Amino acid sequence: MSDPQQYFSIKQWHEEDRPREKLVLKGKASLSDAELLAILIGSGSKNESAVRLSQRILVSVENNLQQLGKLTIKDLTFFKGIGKAKAVTIAAAMELGRRRRDGDLIDRAKISSSATVFEVMQPIIGELSHEEFWVLYLNNSNKIMHKLQLSKGGITGTIVDARIVFKNALQWGAVAVILAHNHPSGTLKPSKADVSITQKLKKAGETLDIKVLDHLIVTEKAYFSFADSSLL
């Protein structure tokens, strides 16, 4: 037997079953992922409610919100009932969630190990389809003061500019830096360019008494630490 809610507008549902009203009456924790997503998209299609459409989208990513966050605008508009505006709304909400998680980590992040760096950087670069190079600036308590995206799209000696790295370190009063970049391919083996850039920045930092504490290669589920591997 088919679900009658599949064919009725949410406005025709009992008030307590409507996602927006349910959130107000019972609190946000009472809503399922599909109901929260339905609030974002606002409406479904002629023959499908927003909740049912949301359920279908979530099923396509095995109800995994991390995977939902990876869907592109094009991926989302593949679903009937999701136009560009709704797709952009979903993408924006997922990005806000990612930034909130990132902000929470930064607020409490005192770098005590390479694993801590991975926790901070994985949400930022671990799932990207292109390479990005980032620098973390630390104070004398090993707490992160600033994060800087130094380059995007690749890593070469011309893109990773030591002058920019240490100009900002001096400006912000950082006593140490940690380097991080991702490998979209999933490989954790450092390239010759990775090793060369690490040594170049380490030597530049030594002249300014600013330590390069580590360089992490980050993938979706794992990382490689230059410091842990005695390459610094």
C-alpha positions as CSV (number, residue, x, y, z in Angstrom):
1,M,0.0,0.0,0.0
2,S,1.4,3.4,-1.0
3,D,2.1,6.1,1.5
4,P,-0.7,8.8,1.2
5,Q,1.8,11.5,2.1
6,Q,3.6,10.8,-1.1
7,Y,0.8,12.4,-3.1
8,F,-0.3,15.2,-0.7
9,S,1.1,18.6,-0.2
10,I,2.7,19.1,3.2
11,K,0.1,21.8,3.8
12,Q,-2.5,19.0,3.8
13,W,-0.8,17.1,6.5
14,H,-1.8,17.3,10.1
15,E,0.0,20.3,11.6
16,E,2.1,18.3,14.0
17,D,3.4,16.2,11.0
18,R,4.6,19.2,9.0
19,P,8.4,19.6,9.3
20,R,8.4,23.4,10.1
21,E,5.6,23.2,12.6
22,K,7.0,20.0,14.1
23,L,10.3,21.8,14.6
24,V,8.6,24.7,16.4
25,L,6.4,22.5,18.5
26,K,8.8,19.7,19.4
27,G,12.3,21.1,18.7
28,K,14.8,20.4,15.9
29,A,16.1,17.2,17.5
30,S,12.6,15.6,16.8
31,L,13.0,15.9,13.1
32,S,14.5,13.2,10.8
33,D,17.2,14.1,8.3
34,A,14.6,13.9,5.6
35,E,12.4,16.4,7.4
36,L,15.2,18.8,7.9
37,L,16.1,18.6,4.3
38,A,12.5,19.1,3.3
39,I,12.5,22.4,5.2
40,L,15.4,23.5,3.1
41,I,13.9,22.7,-0.2
42,G,10.4,23.9,0.8
43,S,8.4,21.9,-1.7
44,G,8.5,18.7,-3.8
45,S,6.9,18.1,-7.1
46,K,3.3,17.5,-8.3
47,N,3.3,13.9,-7.3
48,E,5.8,13.9,-4.5
49,S,6.0,15.7,-1.2
50,A,9.2,17.5,-0.1
51,V,9.8,14.9,2.6
52,R,9.5,12.0,0.2
53,L,11.8,13.8,-2.3
54,S,14.3,14.3,0.5
55,Q,14.1,10.7,1.5
56,R,14.9,9.7,-2.1
57,I,17.9,12.0,-2.2
58,L,19.2,10.6,1.1
59,V,18.7,7.0,0.0
60,S,20.9,7.8,-3.0
61,V,23.8,8.5,-0.7
62,E,22.9,5.7,1.7
63,N,21.6,8.2,4.3
64,N,25.1,9.5,4.8
65,L,25.2,13.2,5.3
66,Q,28.9,13.3,4.6
67,Q,28.2,11.9,1.1
68,L,25.3,14.3,0.7
69,G,27.7,17.1,1.3
70,K,29.8,15.9,-1.6
71,L,27.0,16.1,-4.2
72,T,27.5,18.9,-6.7
73,I,24.8,21.3,-7.9
74,K,24.6,19.2,-11.1
75,D,24.2,16.0,-9.0
76,L,21.3,17.5,-7.0
77,T,19.4,18.9,-10.0
78,F,19.4,15.3,-11.4
79,F,16.5,14.7,-9.0
80,K,13.1,15.7,-10.3
81,G,11.8,18.5,-8.1
82,I,15.2,19.9,-7.4
83,G,16.0,23.0,-9.5
84,K,19.1,25.1,-9.3
85,A,17.8,27.3,-6.5
86,K,17.0,24.3,-4.3
87,A,20.3,22.7,-5.1
88,V,22.2,25.8,-4.1
89,T,20.2,26.0,-0.8
90,I,21.2,22.4,0.0
91,A,24.8,23.0,-0.9
92,A,24.9,26.2,1.2
93,A,23.4,24.4,4.2
94,M,25.9,21.6,4.0
95,E,28.8,24.1,3.8
96,L,27.5,26.0,6.8
97,G,27.5,22.7,8.7
98,R,31.0,21.9,7.6
99,R,32.2,25.4,8.7
100,R,30.5,25.0,12.1
101,R,32.2,21.7,12.7
102,D,35.5,23.3,11.6
103,G,34.9,26.3,13.9
104,D,34.2,24.0,16.9
105,L,37.5,22.1,16.3
106,I,39.5,25.3,15.9
107,D,38.1,26.7,19.1
108,R,39.4,23.8,21.2
109,A,42.3,22.8,19.0
110,K,45.6,22.7,20.8
111,I,47.9,20.9,18.6
112,S,49.4,17.9,20.5
113,S,49.9,15.4,17.7
114,S,49.5,14.9,14.0
115,A,46.1,13.3,14.7
116,T,44.9,16.7,16.0
117,V,46.0,18.4,12.8
118,F,44.1,15.7,10.8
119,E,40.9,16.3,12.8
120,V,41.2,20.0,12.0
121,M,42.1,19.7,8.3
122,Q,40.2,16.6,7.1
123,P,36.8,18.4,7.1
124,I,38.4,21.2,5.1
125,I,40.4,19.4,2.4
126,G,40.0,15.7,2.9
127,E,37.1,15.3,0.5
128,L,38.1,17.7,-2.2
129,S,38.5,16.6,-5.8
130,H,41.4,19.1,-6.3
131,E,44.5,19.8,-4.3
132,E,44.8,22.7,-1.8
133,F,47.8,23.7,0.3
134,W,47.1,25.2,3.7
135,V,49.2,26.7,6.5
136,L,48.2,26.6,10.2
137,Y,49.8,29.3,12.4
138,L,50.4,28.5,16.0
139,N,51.2,30.5,19.1
140,N,53.6,29.5,21.9
141,S,50.9,27.3,23.4
142,N,50.6,25.3,20.2
143,K,47.1,26.7,19.7
144,I,45.9,27.6,16.2
145,M,45.9,31.4,15.6
146,H,45.0,31.4,11.9
147,K,44.5,29.1,9.0
148,L,45.5,30.2,5.5
149,Q,44.8,28.6,2.1
150,L,48.0,29.2,0.3
151,S,47.2,27.6,-3.1
152,K,44.6,25.7,-4.9
153,G,44.7,23.3,-7.8
154,G,48.2,22.0,-7.5
155,I,51.6,22.1,-5.7
156,T,54.7,23.5,-7.3
157,G,57.6,25.6,-6.1
158,T,56.1,28.6,-7.8
159,I,52.7,28.3,-6.2
160,V,53.9,27.7,-2.6
161,D,55.6,31.0,-1.9
162,A,57.7,30.9,1.3
163,R,57.5,34.7,1.4
164,I,53.7,34.7,1.9
165,V,53.9,31.9,4.5
166,F,56.3,33.7,6.7
167,K,55.1,37.2,6.0
168,N,51.8,36.2,7.6
169,A,53.6,34.4,10.4
170,L,55.5,37.6,11.4
171,Q,52.3,39.7,11.0
172,W,50.3,37.4,13.3
173,G,53.2,36.7,15.8
174,A,53.2,33.0,15.1
175,V,56.0,31.0,16.6
176,A,55.4,27.9,14.5
177,V,53.6,26.7,11.4
178,I,52.1,23.4,10.2
179,L,51.7,22.6,6.5
180,A,48.9,20.6,5.1
181,H,47.7,19.6,1.7
182,N,45.4,16.9,0.3
183,H,45.9,14.1,-2.3
184,P,42.5,13.6,-4.0
185,S,43.9,10.3,-5.5
186,G,43.9,8.9,-2.0
187,T,47.7,8.1,-2.0
188,L,49.6,8.9,1.1
189,K,53.1,8.7,-0.4
190,P,54.8,12.1,-0.6
191,S,56.0,13.2,-4.0
192,K,59.4,14.7,-4.7
193,A,57.7,18.1,-4.9
194,D,56.1,17.6,-1.5
195,V,59.5,16.8,0.1
196,S,61.2,19.7,-1.7
197,I,58.6,22.2,-0.6
198,T,58.8,21.0,3.0
199,Q,62.5,21.3,3.2
200,K,62.4,24.7,1.5
201,L,59.9,26.1,4.0
202,K,61.7,24.5,6.9
203,K,64.9,26.3,6.0
204,A,63.1,29.6,5.4
205,G,61.5,29.3,8.8
206,E,64.8,28.6,10.6
207,T,66.2,32.0,9.5
208,L,63.3,33.7,11.2
209,D,63.2,31.4,14.2
210,I,59.8,30.1,13.1
211,K,59.5,26.3,13.3
212,V,57.8,24.1,10.7
213,L,56.4,21.5,13.1
214,D,54.9,19.2,10.6
215,H,53.5,18.7,7.1
216,L,50.5,16.5,6.6
217,I,49.2,14.9,3.5
218,V,45.5,14.5,4.0
219,T,43.0,12.1,2.3
220,E,39.4,11.4,3.1
221,K,40.1,8.8,5.8
222,A,43.9,8.9,6.6
223,Y,47.0,11.0,6.6
224,F,50.7,11.0,6.3
225,S,52.8,13.0,8.7
226,F,56.3,14.2,7.8
227,A,57.2,14.6,11.5
228,D,56.0,11.2,12.5
229,S,58.0,9.7,9.6
230,S,61.2,11.6,10.6
231,L,61.2,13.6,7.4
232,L,61.5,17.0,9.1
